[in-house]
Amino acid sequence: MLGTDFTHGSPNWLDLGSPDTTATGAFYGRVFGWDYEPGPAEAGGYGFFRIGGKTVAALGPLTEEGAASAWMVHFMTEDIHNTVRAISDGGGRIRMEPMDVMGEGWLAQATDPQGAEFAMWQPGKTGGLEVASAENSLLWAELHVPDPLAALDFYGGVFGWRSQEMQTPGMTYRVLSVREGDQERASFGGVAPMGDAAGGDQGGERPRWVPYFHVADADATAAAADRAGGSTLMPPVDVPDVGRIAWLADPFGAVFALLKPDPQM
């Protein structure tokens, strides 16, 4: 599972673009107990979700014309310029060229060949999230695309990720690991065929990365999201050897998932 000892290719940042950061901050506060702290004026409205003073995610206004509210998973890179070249060589598209973010690190954004958007973060003063895998924080990152094998080839060429097949009811799921270390301990996410995975075709399913948040009670958290103005795309369900999961959308349509892990994971 995810930790905060980030290595090349591991998820190290997570943020959300929203048309209304105040309302969105209040929603996630009610769902996960997060505190939203707006950043300085020079950050352009970009702020941070925290638990106990530690950053679990970030939130900012939508910046691209026509963009829809969505969560964006960032992956650590040791050399953002080399990673951008690898993305282009692999058939991906660079949406934002590498930029220095006030000395905190280097940021770039891309779209993979099947249309899933993601970002890269090369640490400067900020290495990444301060909490991961704990309750109410990022636990897993899942890619949904029409062709999982093509995705493995692309991301393997960019980040050197490894994968391992896992059979689940009705489909083959592929667990992703960073390029170094024990493969199981280095796992951080998975790839599922779009439409056959959790969430199915609900919520306007399209190629995308979906963040899973660790929760103590998936049913109670899904109910809290509904009360706060969100919607349930897939009600809580038990997945053997994984845990209890649910797919939700916030009031502005950003999709995310819940996971109460199986105690033996």
Buried (B, 14 or more C-beta within 10 A) or exposed (E): BBEBEBBBBBBBBBBBBBEBBEBBBBBBBBBBEBBBBBBEEEBEEBBBBBBEEBBBBBBBBBEEEEEEBBBBBBBBBEBBEEBBEBBEEBEBEBEBEBEEBEEBBBBBBBBBBBEBBBBBBBBBEBBBBBBBBBBBBBBBBBBBBEBBEBBBBBBBBBBBBBBEEEEBEEBBBBBBBBBEEEBEEBBBBBBBBBEBBBBEEBBEBBBBBBBBBBBEBBBEBBBBBEEBBBBBBBEBEEBEEBBBBBBBBBBBBBBBBBBBBEEEE
